Amino acid sequence: RITRKTLWALQHQAKKGDFRTAYCELPFKIAEEGLELHGRIDRVDVYEDKLDTYVRVIDYKSGRTRFDLSLIYHGLQLQLVTYMDVAMEELRKRDRGRSIHPAGLYYYNINDPVIKYSELSGREPASEEVRDMALKSLRMNGLSNSDPDIYVHLDRSLADEAAAGSKVVPIRLKGGDIWEAYSSVCGTKGFERLMEATRRRIGEDAVLIRQGRIEASPYKLGDDTGCRYCPYHSVCGFDTSLPGYGYRR
């Protein structure tokens, strides 16, 4: 059931925009400070005009992962930005002579949402309204390029000045312009700064790994900690009830 719902939502999202899939499971390798970082990008989509190529990267998640700039700042969520950096470099090699631009980086959370009857507008639920609410719930979350010449290709409905927002990407409009308080956007320079910061952080972490920094020093950010999903509780020895142990806040 979840697989069918996922395929249905992904088909809808693809039809709403002008991007087409260029790579699935794209392998990559990054060499940094004597170490190699290997990975695979779930999906890379592109939109091409006469001179430019626009890039969208998507990572499928079975949980409730949410894009969070503060996690990137603290080095806790480097995956999507790294994927964008790698995908753009791959396309520069493939499409020499063309300008490569970031369009968006997103998580798609695999789910089968439950629509609350209390949220429906009518007393009798209309199938179209239920469908629209399901699509809104399955909308990708991440960061979109705020350039209107780019985001309209992510979802063509955003070209309509009367449109309220997108059921594909986290963009809402007000008076035909992006409503920044309810959107997750930045400009091309913002994407470039994010990629630069991520490359720098990966390099710094690589140095620490080579130095043998392996002490148990989990982070704590809000209510979340590095221990929540860690499988090594029985061997790391970290215990806040013991003197000298505490979270990196």
N, C-alpha and C positions, 0 to 999 in steps of 0.2 A: 504494500500500500504506500509506504514511504517512497519507494523507488518510483512508482508511477507518479506520485505527487511531485517528486523532484524533477522528473523528465518533463512533466507538464509545465512547471514553473520556468525551467530553463529554456524550453521552447518559446514560451511567451516572451521572456526577457530578450531572447535573440531576435525575435520578430519585431520587437518594438524599436530596435536600434539599427545602425548601419555597420556595426562591427561583426567580423567573421573570424572564426577560430583559425589561428595560424599554427599553433603548437598545443599538443596535449602531452603531459608528463615530460616536459622539456628538461633534460638533465643538464647540470652545470657544475663547474668546479671553480672555486676561488682560491688563489694562492695568497696567503697573507702571513708575513713574519715567519716564514719557514713552515707554516701549517697549510693544509688544504681543507677547505670547507666544501663538502659535496651536498647536493640536493636535487630535487625535482620540482618543477613548477607545474601545478595541476593544469592550468590553462592560460594561454596567451591569445588574446584577440587583437585584431588590427582593423583600422579603417584607413583607407588610402585615397588621397585625391591626386592631382597631377604631380605635385612636388613633395608632399609631406606624407608621413606615416604616423598614425596615432595609435598608442599602445594601451591596452587594458589587461591587467593581470587579475586572475581569480583563483582563490584557494578554497577548496571545499572543506567544510568543518562539520563533524558530527555533533559537536557540542554547541555552546552558546558564545563562542568567541566574538568579542566586539573590538573594533578598531579603536585605539586609544592613543592619542599623541603623547600623553604623559608616560605611558609604558615605553614608547619609543625613546623618549628623552632619557629614561632610566635604564635603557638597554635591555628591556624585558620583552619587547615585541618587535624584533628586527626583521621578521620573516617577509612580510609583504613588501616592504620598501626595498629589501635586498632583491626580491623577485623582480620588481620593476627595473632596478638598476641592471640586473643580468639580462632581462628581456630586451631592454633598449640597446644594450651592447650587442646582443645577438642579431638584432635587426639592422644595426649599423653595418655589420659585416655582410649581412644578406642583401641589404638594399643600399649599396654604396651610391653616394650622390644625392640621396634623399634626406630630408630633415626628419628626425625622429622625435616625437613629442609624447610626454606622458598624458594619458587621458583619465585614467582612474585605476585604483587598486582596491580590491574588494575581497571580503569573506562571503561565501554563500553557506549559510547554516542549513544543513540538511534536516528537514523537519516535516511533520504533518500537522499543521496548526489547527487548534480547536477554536472555532468562532463562537463567541459568546452571544447567546440570543439577546441579551440585554443591550448589546451594542448595535443591533440592527435597527434600521430606521422605521421599518414597518412592522405591524403585528404579525403578518405572514411573511416569513423570510423568502425573498426573491433569489433565485439561483444566481443571477448576475451579480447581486450585491454580495452574496456569500463568496463568490469567485473573486471579486475585486478585493474583498477584505483578506482573503487567503493570499492573494498575490502581494498585497501590501505587507502582510506579515512575513512573507518569504523574500522580500526585497533585500538585495545585497547591501552589506554595510561596509564602509570603508571611506575612501577619500576620492573626490572627483575634481577634475580641473575646472576652475571657475570661468574659463574662457567660453563665452556663448557659442563661438564657432566650433567648439569641441564638444561641449556637453549636450548639444542638440542631437549629436550623432549617437550618444549613449542611449537616449530616449527621444525619438522624434516628436513625441507629444509636448516636450518642453519648448518647442518652437512656437506653440500656440500661446499668445499673450494671456489668454483666459485660463490657461492651465494652472491648477493649484499646486501640482507637484508630480513626482515620478513614482511609479510602482516598481521601478527597476533599480534605481540608484537613490541614495539619500540626498535628494535635492528637492526643496520646496520653493515655490515662486510667490512673489507678491508684487502685483502691478507689472508683471512681465520680467521682473528681475529676481535674482537669487535672494531668498530670504535667509540671510546668513545665520540668524539665531536658530533656525530649524534645518540647516543644511550642513553637510560636512564637505567643505571645499577649500581649495587654495589655488594660487596661480602656478604657472610653470616654474617660476623662480622658487616658490615654496617647495615643490617636488624636488628641485635640484638641491636645495639646502637639506632636505630630509635625507636624500641619498648620500650627500657628503657626510652628514653627521653619522649615518649608519656605517658607512665605510670606515670612518675614524674609530667608531666604537668597536667594530669587529677587529680592527688592528690592535686596539688597546687590550681587548680580551685575549687575543692571540699571544701577546707579550706575556700576560699574566699566566696563561696556560704553560708557556715555555719556561717560565720561572718556577713552576711547580706549586702555584698557589692553589691549594686544595682544601684549605680549612673549611669547616662547616660554618658558613656565614650566610644563612638564608635571608632574603629580603622580606620586608613587610610593607605593604602599600595599601592603606585603608584596611579592609578586612581580609585582604588576600595575602598569602605568604608563599614562599617558595617550597614550603613543606606540604602543601595541600595535596598534590598529586605525586609526590616523590615516593619511589618504591624502595628507598634505602634507609628508612627509619631505623631498622634494626641494627645497622652497622655504622651510621654516621656519628652517633653519640650526642647529637644536639638535644639539649633539654633545658628549657628556660627556667626550670626549678633549681638548676645547679648554678653555683657562683661562676661568673665569667662567661656565661652564655646569654646571648641576646640577639634579636633580629637587627639587620641592617635596615633602618627606617628611611 
